[in-house]
Amino acid sequence: MSYVDPGSGLLIWQALVAAVFGLLFYLKKTREFLLSIVRTCFGGKKRS
Amino acid sequence: MIPSTSFRDPAGRCCVGENRVLRWIAAEHTPAFEAFLETPFARRFTAERRLIPTRKLGRVEREAMECLPGMDREMLAAGEIYEHERVTFPSYAWEWPAEMLHAAGELTMLLALAALADGYGVKDATPDNVLFQGPKPIFVDVLSFEKREPGDPVWQPYAQFVRTFLLPLLAARWWGLPLADVFITRRDGLEPETLYRWCGPLQRLRPMFLGLVTLPTWLAGRGQAPSAHHERRLADPEKARFILEMTLRRSGRVLADLKPRSGNRSTWSDYMETHSYGEAAFKLKEEFVRLVLEEARPRRVLDVGANTGHFSALAAAAGATVVAIDSDARCAGAVWQRALTETLNVLPLVIDIARPTPPLGWRNRECPSFLERARGGFDCLLMLAILHHLLVMERVPLEDILALAAELTTAHLVIEWVAPADEMFRRLARGRDHLHADLDRDAFERACRPHFDVVRFSRVGDAHRWLYWLRKRSVKS
């Protein structure tokens, strides 16, 4: 029987969830980029 | 060698003396430690008493320490010594109700998230880092904070947080598993694989179990891939921080979902409404205790068999620091909730006085037993409606019970003598009255005499119960 590292499942699960969060980060960035374009084109002056 | 209660962190050691908690930190780690203490994060949470106040020992104090017997001067010279504010009564996760573990988890999450703003992270996330000052959790392992690598997206103690907070709370919620059953035999909490075995096929697919138990168990077979343990650094620090923050927030949401439900009943949680004597008798009992508290003015009270904490609250309202123990976790949870809501200085613990917590950890020296911590630590002991349980259910001799009481209190004991004719006594005896035929008030007073003098006694209405205020014999005034 092969040795299964106890708790290693949690590490892999964390890595998978982190990968999803990594994708979310790019989605967030893309959204921010698109919003900045929209603001530049249609928003007029930037609010301070 | 400094007598040490913590030794796992190579950066330093903690030493608990009579009235002081000292921490030795190796010289190479002191600049980082002192920089941390100066961060806005540390200052804010120390001021709020959510992080233990810490100060560096001055030269004179340090030199005085070096003269103490048993001190390793070489080791002292190789680092700095800091003193932490002492928590009145240290307690451990295996003595807490689930509500307190949840509160400790919330504090850990709060600090982990707040530390991010100052560029710090927590390197471990276990209940051992938290103590309770009254009902309020306080983070005591200040060395747990370290400067985080900007490109590190991983919350290293995630698995530990799941094993020591989330899974024990899940098990307490679903199976009523007491925390003592988790932590006394398992320093590092519960593994997902253990809970997986306890679950039915459908339960494994419930959302709460899927992320904490089922998927980690299914993935565990793939855990031998070395990549699972490799350090990861991202080129983009913003992305790393986003992932880390999301991981922390998600863990916090799961923790919030595992908040213990209030209002659950247990064998003893309704005792205040269902006790065998009337309301008038209860008022007399309350008045007796109140008078003792007013006259004796105890500073530290241990309430044994506290139930829902009615008398603990009276003692706290009279200005005492109270430790309230009961073997029923639901009762202790209710006491904690009340103490927190009413800002009472009461620390509730799940402890059966007939089977108190043993010493635990490496060589049985890491965590002292309950009795070791409690002995002589209180100037007043309340033993209300508990004596007959110890006599009948536990079959502990009367003399032994009073001898233990004399060890625990330095001055006063308020004890309720419940005669064998009492309804509750008879219910517990279940027809074995002959075993208690020799128990009467004379026998009780005889058993008290070697340790205590009777200051006052009073019958609880027309019930077969008497309240005694006893003063320890060695105490003159």
Chai-1 contact restraints between the chains, C-beta under 6 A:
chainA,res_idxA,chainB,res_idxB,connection_type,confidence,min_distance_angstrom,max_distance_angstrom,comment,restraint_id
A,V4,B,A220,contact,1.0,0.0,6.0,A-B,restraint_1
A,V4,B,G221,contact,1.0,0.0,6.0,A-B,restraint_2
A,D5,B,G223,contact,1.0,0.0,6.0,A-B,restraint_3
A,P6,B,E191,contact,1.0,0.0,6.0,A-B,restraint_4
A,G7,B,A159,contact,1.0,0.0,6.0,A-B,restraint_5
A,S8,B,A220,contact,1.0,0.0,6.0,A-B,restraint_6
A,S8,B,G223,contact,1.0,0.0,6.0,A-B,restraint_7
A,S8,B,A228,contact,1.0,0.0,6.0,A-B,restraint_8
A,G9,B,P192,contact,1.0,0.0,6.0,A-B,restraint_9
A,G9,B,P216,contact,1.0,0.0,6.0,A-B,restraint_10
A,G9,B,T217,contact,1.0,0.0,6.0,A-B,restraint_11
A,G9,B,L219,contact,1.0,0.0,6.0,A-B,restraint_12
A,G9,B,A220,contact,1.0,0.0,6.0,A-B,restraint_13
A,L10,B,A159,contact,1.0,0.0,6.0,A-B,restraint_14
A,L10,B,V162,contact,1.0,0.0,6.0,A-B,restraint_15
A,L10,B,P216,contact,1.0,0.0,6.0,A-B,restraint_16
A,L11,B,A159,contact,1.0,0.0,6.0,A-B,restraint_17
A,L11,B,A228,contact,1.0,0.0,6.0,A-B,restraint_18
A,I12,B,L219,contact,1.0,0.0,6.0,A-B,restraint_19
A,I12,B,A228,contact,1.0,0.0,6.0,A-B,restraint_20
A,W13,B,L215,contact,1.0,0.0,6.0,A-B,restraint_21
A,W13,B,P216,contact,1.0,0.0,6.0,A-B,restraint_22
A,W13,B,L219,contact,1.0,0.0,6.0,A-B,restraint_23
A,Q14,B,Y158,contact,1.0,0.0,6.0,A-B,restraint_24
A,A18,B,P153,contact,1.0,0.0,6.0,A-B,restraint_25
A,A18,B,I243,contact,1.0,0.0,6.0,A-B,restraint_26
A,F21,B,I243,contact,1.0,0.0,6.0,A-B,restraint_27
A,F21,B,M246,contact,1.0,0.0,6.0,A-B,restraint_28
A,G22,B,I243,contact,1.0,0.0,6.0,A-B,restraint_29
A,F25,B,K239,contact,1.0,0.0,6.0,A-B,restraint_30
A,F25,B,F242,contact,1.0,0.0,6.0,A-B,restraint_31
